[in-house]
Amino acid sequence: MKIVYTPISTLVPSLTPEQDAEILAAAGEDSVLVVAKTPDRQREEIVDADVLFGRVSRRSSPRRGGCATTTASARVWTPSSRPSWSRAT
């Protein structure tokens, strides 16, 4: 599973090593966490991501008009909570 994290300066500007480990443990074996700080890196990484933590601006999305969304289950995580399953909307 590929997890892309895009820092949001006003909400979660960075993850601690402990948070990185917690995310990867919840995601399972063979998971990778990619930190995409710049719009160019976000655009490159979001294309094949399974999970996005953060936001990707319209300018960063792979195609104009934003990224595609699905209604599949997604891993949801916030710094104040443990990972849990939720339905994406």
Backbone bond lengths (Angstrom), bond angles and torsions (degrees), N, CA, C in turn:
res aa  C-N    CA-C-N  psi(-1)  N-CA   C-N-CA  omega(-1)  CA-C   N-CA-C  phi
1 M - - - 1.433 - - 1.523 108.01 -
2 K 1.325 116.28 132.60 1.460 121.44 177.40 1.522 108.36 -102.65
3 I 1.328 115.85 122.99 1.455 123.18 179.81 1.518 107.45 -113.48
4 V 1.323 116.74 125.41 1.456 121.72 178.06 1.522 108.26 -108.23
5 Y 1.320 116.09 128.06 1.460 122.69 176.72 1.514 108.13 -112.16
6 T 1.326 116.25 125.24 1.463 121.45 176.29 1.522 107.59 -114.29
7 P 1.326 118.28 111.90 1.453 121.16 -178.25 1.529 111.83 -58.17
8 I 1.323 115.14 139.07 1.465 121.93 174.98 1.521 105.65 -118.49
9 S 1.321 116.89 109.79 1.467 121.45 -169.93 1.524 113.80 -56.61
10 T 1.312 118.01 -32.40 1.462 119.85 -177.67 1.519 113.76 -88.81
11 L 1.338 118.25 -15.72 1.461 121.04 -177.74 1.525 112.80 -113.10
12 V 1.307 116.80 -62.24 1.466 122.36 -179.15 1.526 107.21 -137.14
13 P 1.342 116.94 86.02 1.459 119.44 -175.17 1.518 114.84 -70.20
14 S 1.340 116.87 -20.82 1.466 120.12 177.69 1.523 109.14 -163.18
15 L 1.325 114.81 164.03 1.454 121.55 176.10 1.520 108.49 -108.82
16 T 1.318 115.81 144.84 1.458 120.07 175.57 1.530 108.30 -81.25
17 P 1.317 117.43 162.34 1.466 119.23 175.38 1.538 112.24 -57.63
18 E 1.327 116.56 -34.21 1.463 120.32 178.14 1.533 110.72 -65.88
19 Q 1.318 116.70 -40.40 1.468 120.76 177.81 1.519 110.89 -66.05
20 D 1.334 116.56 -41.93 1.476 120.32 175.51 1.525 110.10 -55.32
21 A 1.332 115.89 -47.99 1.464 120.95 -178.06 1.530 111.20 -64.33
22 E 1.318 117.14 -39.51 1.461 121.04 -179.92 1.531 111.17 -65.60
23 I 1.303 116.48 -42.15 1.468 120.99 178.16 1.523 110.41 -62.17
24 L 1.327 116.32 -48.51 1.461 120.32 -178.31 1.519 112.03 -66.41
25 A 1.326 117.75 -35.43 1.466 120.36 177.12 1.524 110.67 -65.13
26 A 1.323 116.83 -40.78 1.465 120.75 179.29 1.524 111.71 -69.51
27 A 1.327 116.78 -31.15 1.468 121.00 -177.53 1.523 112.50 -76.93
28 G 1.305 117.35 -25.78 1.450 120.04 178.50 1.514 113.96 99.48
29 E 1.338 113.08 177.28 1.468 120.16 -179.11 1.520 111.68 -59.35
30 D 1.308 115.04 153.60 1.469 123.10 177.00 1.527 113.43 63.44
31 S 1.329 117.90 15.84 1.462 120.58 176.18 1.518 109.08 -87.25
32 V 1.315 114.87 152.18 1.455 120.85 178.66 1.524 108.09 -134.03
33 L 1.333 115.84 139.88 1.456 122.57 177.76 1.516 108.06 -110.68
34 V 1.323 116.95 120.09 1.459 122.61 -178.43 1.521 108.19 -111.71
35 V 1.335 117.53 127.13 1.461 122.27 175.85 1.520 107.15 -96.06
36 A 1.334 115.75 117.06 1.465 121.58 -177.62 1.524 108.45 -114.73
37 K 1.324 116.64 97.01 1.468 121.66 -174.41 1.527 114.00 -85.43
38 T 1.309 117.12 -30.29 1.466 119.58 -175.20 1.534 110.92 -104.19
39 P 1.324 117.56 154.87 1.469 119.85 176.79 1.530 112.84 -56.18
40 D 1.311 117.75 -38.40 1.472 120.10 179.37 1.521 110.99 -64.07
41 R 1.320 117.09 -43.69 1.473 121.03 179.56 1.525 110.36 -68.03
42 Q 1.340 117.13 -38.77 1.465 121.00 177.25 1.522 110.52 -60.24
43 R 1.306 116.19 -46.27 1.467 122.01 179.75 1.531 110.72 -60.25
44 E 1.307 116.42 -39.83 1.464 121.72 -179.74 1.531 112.03 -69.99
45 E 1.305 117.40 -41.15 1.464 121.84 -172.32 1.529 114.54 -86.07
46 I 1.327 118.85 -29.46 1.460 121.33 -173.72 1.529 112.65 -69.76
47 V 1.304 117.02 -22.55 1.465 121.45 -175.43 1.529 113.26 -55.81
48 D 1.320 117.81 -41.93 1.464 120.27 -177.89 1.532 112.73 -117.63
49 A 1.333 116.65 23.27 1.465 120.80 179.54 1.525 110.45 -77.15
50 D 1.321 115.08 145.41 1.461 121.30 174.09 1.522 110.89 -92.45
51 V 1.341 116.00 -31.85 1.459 122.07 -177.45 1.524 108.62 -138.37
52 L 1.331 116.35 141.83 1.459 122.12 175.02 1.514 108.33 -121.56
53 F 1.334 116.23 125.12 1.455 122.38 169.42 1.512 105.76 -107.55
54 G 1.316 116.72 113.11 1.458 120.63 -179.20 1.512 110.39 121.97
55 R 1.302 115.42 -151.83 1.458 121.73 -178.93 1.520 109.79 -133.91
56 V 1.300 114.63 151.36 1.463 121.46 172.99 1.518 105.81 -125.13
57 S 1.314 116.45 119.99 1.459 119.88 -177.72 1.522 110.84 -69.93
58 R 1.322 115.88 161.83 1.471 120.01 177.87 1.520 110.67 -56.88
59 R 1.318 117.26 -35.45 1.459 120.25 179.10 1.518 111.96 -66.97
60 S 1.331 116.10 -26.20 1.467 120.04 -178.54 1.514 113.20 -90.91
61 S 1.337 117.19 -16.65 1.456 119.18 -175.47 1.522 110.72 -67.05
62 P 1.337 116.66 151.39 1.457 120.52 -175.21 1.525 114.23 -64.30
63 R 1.311 117.02 -24.02 1.460 118.61 177.20 1.519 108.63 -138.32
64 R 1.284 116.54 152.59 1.452 120.55 -177.38 1.519 109.95 -61.66
65 G 1.309 116.69 139.47 1.447 120.71 -179.50 1.513 112.87 100.12
66 G 1.320 118.11 -0.55 1.446 120.64 175.35 1.510 113.96 103.00
67 C 1.302 114.61 178.94 1.459 121.92 -178.45 1.520 110.25 -89.01
68 A 1.296 115.51 152.02 1.459 120.60 175.28 1.522 109.17 -70.49
69 T 1.309 117.29 148.16 1.458 121.29 176.60 1.515 109.15 -123.79
70 T 1.299 116.66 158.77 1.454 121.32 177.95 1.522 108.97 -130.06
71 T 1.314 115.94 171.10 1.458 120.03 176.42 1.519 111.26 -104.69
72 A 1.318 116.91 15.51 1.461 121.14 179.33 1.523 110.31 -71.18
73 S 1.313 115.79 162.20 1.458 119.83 176.87 1.511 109.83 -62.94
74 A 1.304 116.26 144.10 1.458 121.17 -179.69 1.520 108.91 -134.92
75 R 1.315 116.27 150.65 1.454 121.73 176.71 1.527 107.20 -80.42
76 V 1.311 116.70 127.25 1.457 121.66 -178.40 1.514 108.16 -115.99
77 W 1.326 117.14 132.26 1.452 121.28 -178.14 1.510 109.47 -145.97
78 T 1.305 116.49 138.43 1.464 121.88 171.55 1.519 106.88 -131.33
79 P 1.330 118.00 158.33 1.461 119.95 -178.08 1.530 112.73 -60.13
80 S 1.316 118.39 -25.53 1.459 120.96 -176.79 1.524 113.15 -95.17
81 S 1.332 117.16 3.71 1.462 118.66 -178.74 1.519 111.10 -136.51
82 R 1.290 115.63 165.75 1.453 121.22 174.44 1.527 107.65 -85.95
83 P 1.333 117.89 155.36 1.466 119.89 177.57 1.531 110.86 -58.26
84 S 1.312 115.96 144.71 1.458 120.91 177.45 1.513 108.86 -151.21
85 W 1.329 116.16 159.25 1.459 120.36 177.86 1.509 109.58 -84.97
86 S 1.309 115.96 141.49 1.460 121.23 178.77 1.522 108.35 -147.95
87 R 1.298 116.72 156.20 1.456 121.19 174.30 1.529 108.86 -84.46
88 A 1.318 116.64 125.64 1.459 120.65 174.90 1.525 108.01 -70.65
89 T 1.318 116.03 147.11 1.464 119.65 179.34 1.493 111.18 -117.56
